[in-house]
Amino acid sequence: MNIVNIINEVITEMLAYGEITLDEAQRYYGSLVPWVLTKEDLMIINSGRRRYFEDRDKLFATTYKDKQEDAISALWDRHKQLIADALWKRAQSINEIIDEEIKNWYHGTPDVRDIRQTGAFTPRTATTTYLTDPQKYDEIQAEMSKARSEGNDNLYHELSHQLSPLVKELTYKKPIYFTGNRGVARTYTDPHRSGDYQNAEPSILNVKIDDSGKVLTIPAFGESFRGINTDVVKTALMKDGVQEPVIDNYFNIFKFWIHNNRMPSETLGIIAQLLHYDVVDILGVKDSYHVGSTNATVRMVFDPQRIKIN
C-alpha cells in the first residue's frame, strides 16, 4: 500500500472542496487502499486538511505575495506527510488484521464429492480466443464498415475472410477461486449449480495456500468481481513493475472480452498467467454467487499443487 500516493492522487484533487463524507472517502480512496476506510481514517484526513487551511490562511496574512506560492507548496507537502504518517500508523495495525484473516481461505462448492475422492483440487484447462494483431484487425474492421456503407458487398466479404487468420485460440489453466470471507464462500454452495444437484454434497472447504511464488495484488474496493475496471488492473500491474505498453498490448489482444473498460475475472486470470503470476489477490471486491454487495478478498490460484485442504 502506498499512503503517499493516496494523499497525492486524491487529497490534492479534492482539496478545494472542503471536508468529505465517509461515503465520498470510500468512493474516491477505495481503489487505492487495501482496506475499507473508516470514520477514524476520515477524521485523520479531515483534521489534517483543516490544519492545512488554517496554516495557509496565516501564510497569506504574514508572507509577501512573491513568496506565497513557494511557502504554500512547502506547507502542503508538510501536511501531506503528516496525514500520511497518521494513516500509516493505522494501516500497520489494520494490516495485522488483514494478514490474520486471509490466512484462512475458503472455497464454496455445490458438490464436494470429486474433491473428497481425490483429496485435492484437479487441474483444469479451457480455451479462449485472442487477436494476433489487434491493430490490423481494427483496420480491416474499419474498411469493412466503409465497404458496407458504400454498398460494396464483394469488398466487404473479401475483407471478412482476412479477419479469421487474426483470431487464434489459447489454452489456459482455469483459476481456482478462494475468498477470505466464509459467508461469501457459502453463496457458492447452492447444489442447483451442480449437474447432479439431486445427489450433490455442498461444502465449504478451508485451505492453506502456498503463496511463495509471484503474486499480483489488486486493490479493488467497491469493484465487482464479475467486471473489474481495467484502470484498476492496469494501475496494479504498473505498480508491480509491468510496463504500460505490455499491459495495453494484452488488453488489446483480449479486447473481445473487455467491455466498457471492464474485464471478467477469467480474462484477468489469463493475462496474469501470461505474465507468469502464480496467484492473484483482488482486495475489497464485491463478490458472491448472486452478485451481492459484500466486500471481500478473492484469491485466484492457477496450480492446484499450491493448495492444501485442511
QUIDARA-V624274 format. One record per run of one state. SS is the DSSP state (@ for helix, = for strand, . for the rest). FROM is the first residue (numbers start at 1). TO is the last residue. If there is no record, write none. Layout:
ss=SS from=FROM to=TO
ss=SS from=FROM to=TO
//
This chain:
ss=. from=1 to=2
ss=@ from=3 to=17
ss=. from=18 to=21
ss=@ from=22 to=32
ss=. from=33 to=38
ss=@ from=39 to=62
ss=. from=63 to=64
ss=@ from=65 to=101
ss=. from=102 to=104
ss== from=105 to=109
ss=. from=110 to=112
ss=@ from=113 to=118
ss=. from=119 to=124
ss== from=125 to=131
ss=. from=132 to=133
ss=@ from=134 to=149
ss=. from=150 to=152
ss=@ from=153 to=166
ss== from=167 to=173
ss=. from=174 to=175
ss== from=176 to=179
ss=. from=180 to=181
ss=@ from=182 to=186
ss=. from=187 to=190
ss=@ from=191 to=193
ss=. from=194 to=202
ss== from=203 to=209
ss=. from=210 to=214
ss== from=215 to=219
ss=. from=220 to=223
ss== from=224 to=224
ss=. from=225 to=226
ss== from=227 to=229
ss=@ from=230 to=239
ss=. from=240 to=243
ss=@ from=244 to=253
ss=. from=254 to=254
ss=@ from=255 to=257
ss== from=258 to=259
ss=. from=260 to=261
ss== from=262 to=263
ss=. from=264 to=264
ss=@ from=265 to=274
ss=. from=275 to=278
ss== from=279 to=286
ss=. from=287 to=294
ss== from=295 to=301
ss=. from=302 to=303
ss=@ from=304 to=306
ss== from=307 to=309
ss=. from=310 to=310
//
